[in-house]
């Protein structure tokens, strides 16, 4: 097991995978934050519209 970890650590491809994982994590955080922001704003817009209709 330690040999596998050493081999992955030494390879350039392992570094590429780590970089892609970091980029994916950053993108996911941005997407989730945007969806939460838009979701709460959309909820308030629909609530205001429903209140004004009644």
N, C-alpha and C positions, 0 to 999 in steps of 0.2 A: 504494500500500500504506500509506504513512504517513497519507494522508487517511482511509482506512478505520479505522486505529487511533485517529486523533483523533476521528472520529465516534463510535466505540464508547466511547471514554473519556468523551466529553461526554454521552452519553445516559444516562438513568436506568436504562434496561433493561439496559445493560451492567453496572451496579452490582448489579442484582438477580441476574443470572446469576452474578456473582462470589460473592455471598452464598450462593446455593444451592450452588455448588461447594464453598465452605468448609464448609457444613453437611453436605453429602454426605461430604466427607473425614473429618470428625469422627465421623459415624455409622459409616462403614466401619471406622475405627480401633477404635471401641468394639465393634463386632460381631466383628471379627477377634480382638481380645483376649479377648472372652468365649468365643468358640468354642475358642480355644487353651486357655484355662483349663479349660473344661468337658471338652474332649477329653482333657487329661492326667489330670484327676480321674477321668473315666469309665474310662480305661485302667487306672488303679490299682485302682479298685473291681472291675473284671472280673478283674484278676489276683489280687486277694485272694480273690475268690469262687472262682475256679478252684483256687487253692491249698488252700482249706479243704475243697473237695469231694474232692480226691484223698486 
